Amino acid sequence: MGATTDPQGAGRLGFLSGHVVQEFGWGEDVDDDLRAEIEELVGSELVDEDYGDVTDGVVVWWREDDGDLADMLVDVQTVLDDGGLIWIFTPKAGRDGHVGHNDLQEAATTAGLHATSTFAIAPDWSATKLGTRGRGR
């Protein structure tokens, strides 16, 4: 039985049933509907920042005043399985805490990543997918 995916929501993130997805930067302002969609897709709750095993994907809720994004991106890669997905959710332009694309790209580059796509994922949030720069070690 195939799951239906909302082309505007969590189905666009590439997570699959059985994936372990770790969440960073949770706060009162996160989109609970989006979190529930991701959990439904993978079939389990998101694991928190203290999870100590390898994960298949990471979602990072990030706002302008949250600190050093490059440091966060280096940290999230330490438990990510090869080929794991990294998504940054940032407030949309005009919302409190908005992070500009240039700032995201600069932090990603510093962490050895690059932004590959950005789109609206929830009423107040944009999603940016980050990928690794190369296949070398």
DOPAKOL-284919 format. One record per residue (C-alpha): residue in three letters; residue number from 1; x, y, z. Coordinates in steps of 0.001 Angstrom, whole numbers, plus 524288, in hexadecimal, padded with zeros to 5 digits. Layout:
<recs>
{rec 'ALA'; NUM; {X; Y; Z}}
...
</recs>
This chain:
<recs>
{rec 'MET'; 1; {80000; 80000; 80000}}
{rec 'GLY'; 2; {80657; 80CBC; 7FBC8}}
{rec 'ALA'; 3; {80641; 81889; 8048B}}
{rec 'THR'; 4; {800AD; 824F8; 7FF0C}}
{rec 'THR'; 5; {809FA; 83054; 7FFC9}}
{rec 'ASP'; 6; {8065E; 83E84; 8002C}}
{rec 'PRO'; 7; {80E66; 844E8; 7F54B}}
{rec 'GLN'; 8; {80E97; 85167; 7FD57}}
{rec 'GLY'; 9; {812B5; 84B06; 80A0B}}
{rec 'ALA'; 10; {81B1D; 840C3; 8104D}}
{rec 'GLY'; 11; {81A30; 837A8; 80498}}
{rec 'ARG'; 12; {82370; 840AD; 7FD56}}
{rec 'LEU'; 13; {82E5B; 83E6B; 80736}}
{rec 'GLY'; 14; {83242; 830D6; 802BF}}
{rec 'PHE'; 15; {830B5; 829EA; 80FC7}}
{rec 'LEU'; 16; {82BC3; 81BF5; 80F04}}
{rec 'SER'; 17; {824EB; 81279; 817FA}}
{rec 'GLY'; 18; {82EA0; 80D2E; 821D2}}
{rec 'HIS'; 19; {837D0; 818D5; 8213B}}
{rec 'VAL'; 20; {83CFD; 81E2F; 82E05}}
{rec 'VAL'; 21; {83BF3; 82D04; 82D42}}
{rec 'GLN'; 22; {842AC; 83587; 83756}}
{rec 'GLU'; 23; {83D43; 842EC; 83AA4}}
{rec 'PHE'; 24; {8455A; 84E8D; 83EE0}}
{rec 'GLY'; 25; {840E6; 85C17; 842F3}}
{rec 'TRP'; 26; {83340; 8588D; 84785}}
{rec 'GLY'; 27; {82BFB; 86413; 84D69}}
{rec 'GLU'; 28; {81E36; 8688C; 85048}}
{rec 'ASP'; 29; {81DA6; 86EAB; 842B2}}
{rec 'VAL'; 30; {81FE6; 86247; 83AB1}}
{rec 'ASP'; 31; {81531; 85D5F; 831A9}}
{rec 'ASP'; 32; {80EEE; 85207; 838EC}}
{rec 'ASP'; 33; {80734; 84DB9; 82CF7}}
{rec 'LEU'; 34; {813CF; 84C4D; 82532}}
{rec 'ARG'; 35; {81A2A; 844B8; 83050}}
{rec 'ALA'; 36; {80E60; 83B95; 830B0}}
{rec 'GLU'; 37; {80F1C; 8399A; 821DF}}
{rec 'ILE'; 38; {81D7B; 835CD; 822C7}}
{rec 'GLU'; 39; {81AAB; 82C78; 82E00}}
{rec 'GLU'; 40; {80F99; 82659; 8263D}}
{rec 'LEU'; 41; {81885; 824A6; 81A6D}}
{rec 'VAL'; 42; {82364; 81DF5; 82203}}
{rec 'GLY'; 43; {81A52; 8168B; 82B19}}
{rec 'SER'; 44; {82062; 81B42; 837CF}}
{rec 'GLU'; 45; {822C0; 8275D; 83FE9}}
{rec 'LEU'; 46; {82DE4; 83085; 83C9B}}
{rec 'VAL'; 47; {839A1; 82E1E; 84558}}
{rec 'ASP'; 48; {83F29; 83989; 84CF4}}
{rec 'GLU'; 49; {84C7A; 84002; 84D24}}
{rec 'ASP'; 50; {85186; 83685; 8577D}}
{rec 'TYR'; 51; {84F44; 82A58; 84F31}}
{rec 'GLY'; 52; {85C2F; 82312; 84EAA}}
{rec 'ASP'; 53; {85AFB; 819EA; 84309}}
{rec 'VAL'; 54; {85C11; 81B5E; 8344C}}
{rec 'THR'; 55; {8509D; 82217; 82D9C}}
{rec 'ASP'; 56; {84B38; 8221F; 81FC3}}
{rec 'GLY'; 57; {847D1; 83071; 81FC2}}
{rec 'VAL'; 58; {84810; 83D1C; 82736}}
{rec 'VAL'; 59; {83EBF; 8488C; 8280F}}
{rec 'VAL'; 60; {843CB; 8552D; 82DE5}}
{rec 'TRP'; 61; {83A6D; 86001; 831EE}}
{rec 'TRP'; 62; {842EF; 86C2E; 830E2}}
{rec 'ARG'; 63; {84056; 87A67; 833C8}}
{rec 'GLU'; 64; {848EF; 88650; 831D9}}
{rec 'ASP'; 65; {84CA3; 88755; 8404A}}
{rec 'ASP'; 66; {84F48; 878D9; 842B4}}
{rec 'GLY'; 67; {85E15; 87A17; 84290}}
{rec 'ASP'; 68; {8682C; 874B9; 8391A}}
{rec 'LEU'; 69; {86179; 86CFB; 82E5C}}
{rec 'ALA'; 70; {86E4B; 867B3; 828ED}}
{rec 'ASP'; 71; {8716D; 861A4; 83636}}
{rec 'MET'; 72; {863E5; 85B8C; 836A6}}
{rec 'LEU'; 73; {865A2; 855E5; 82900}}
{rec 'VAL'; 74; {872B8; 84FE3; 82C92}}
{rec 'ASP'; 75; {86C72; 849DB; 838AD}}
{rec 'VAL'; 76; {860C1; 84411; 83180}}
{rec 'GLN'; 77; {869A3; 83D11; 827E9}}
{rec 'THR'; 78; {87078; 8354E; 832B7}}
{rec 'VAL'; 79; {8652D; 82BA7; 8346A}}
{rec 'LEU'; 80; {85FE7; 82BF5; 8269E}}
{rec 'ASP'; 81; {860DD; 81F85; 81E82}}
{rec 'ASP'; 82; {86783; 8208D; 81139}}
{rec 'GLY'; 83; {85DBD; 82661; 807DD}}
{rec 'GLY'; 84; {85536; 82B46; 812F1}}
{rec 'LEU'; 85; {84C64; 836DA; 81084}}
{rec 'ILE'; 86; {84E7F; 84424; 816CF}}
{rec 'TRP'; 87; {8437E; 84E1C; 816A4}}
{rec 'ILE'; 88; {843B1; 85B99; 81CC3}}
{rec 'PHE'; 89; {8368D; 861B6; 81FCD}}
{rec 'THR'; 90; {83758; 87084; 820FD}}
{rec 'PRO'; 91; {82CC6; 87ACC; 822D3}}
{rec 'LYS'; 92; {827ED; 88015; 815D1}}
{rec 'ALA'; 93; {82C0B; 88D9E; 8114E}}
{rec 'GLY'; 94; {824E9; 89805; 81909}}
{rec 'ARG'; 95; {8234C; 88F1B; 824F8}}
{rec 'ASP'; 96; {82AA0; 890FB; 831D1}}
{rec 'GLY'; 97; {83774; 88996; 8317D}}
{rec 'HIS'; 98; {83874; 888E2; 8229B}}
{rec 'VAL'; 99; {845DC; 88464; 81DE6}}
{rec 'GLY'; 100; {84A58; 8891E; 81094}}
{rec 'HIS'; 101; {84E4B; 87F46; 80623}}
{rec 'ASN'; 102; {85C0A; 884F1; 8056D}}
{rec 'ASP'; 103; {85DBF; 88297; 81411}}
{rec 'LEU'; 104; {858DC; 87497; 81281}}
{rec 'GLN'; 105; {861FB; 8722C; 80702}}
{rec 'GLU'; 106; {86DB6; 877F0; 80E24}}
{rec 'ALA'; 107; {86B5E; 86F70; 81A2B}}
{rec 'ALA'; 108; {8693A; 86371; 8119E}}
{rec 'THR'; 109; {875D5; 865E2; 80A1F}}
{rec 'THR'; 110; {87D70; 86785; 816CF}}
{rec 'ALA'; 111; {877FA; 85A5F; 81B61}}
{rec 'GLY'; 112; {87BA5; 853B5; 80E8A}}
{rec 'LEU'; 113; {86DBF; 853C0; 80933}}
{rec 'HIS'; 114; {86601; 85B4E; 7FF1D}}
{rec 'ALA'; 115; {857DC; 85F6F; 7FE05}}
{rec 'THR'; 116; {8512E; 85827; 7F2F0}}
{rec 'SER'; 117; {842FF; 85C97; 7F378}}
{rec 'THR'; 118; {839FA; 86536; 7FB57}}
{rec 'PHE'; 119; {82B2B; 86577; 7FBA4}}
{rec 'ALA'; 120; {81FD1; 868F3; 80489}}
{rec 'ILE'; 121; {81CFB; 85D6C; 80D83}}
{rec 'ALA'; 122; {81330; 8632A; 81729}}
{rec 'PRO'; 123; {80BB4; 86FE6; 81906}}
{rec 'ASP'; 124; {8170C; 87684; 82028}}
{rec 'TRP'; 125; {822A6; 86E0B; 81C39}}
{rec 'SER'; 126; {82B68; 86BA7; 81074}}
{rec 'ALA'; 127; {8332B; 85F26; 80E85}}
{rec 'THR'; 128; {840F5; 85ED6; 80900}}
{rec 'LYS'; 129; {84760; 85202; 80563}}
{rec 'LEU'; 130; {855EB; 850DE; 807C2}}
{rec 'GLY'; 131; {85EBD; 8475A; 800B3}}
{rec 'THR'; 132; {86CE8; 8436E; 801FE}}
{rec 'ARG'; 133; {876A2; 849C8; 7F8E3}}
{rec 'GLY'; 134; {87D22; 83D86; 7F3DC}}
{rec 'ARG'; 135; {87F25; 82F18; 7F53F}}
{rec 'GLY'; 136; {88D29; 82FDE; 7FA1E}}
{rec 'ARG'; 137; {8912E; 82DA6; 8081E}}
</recs>
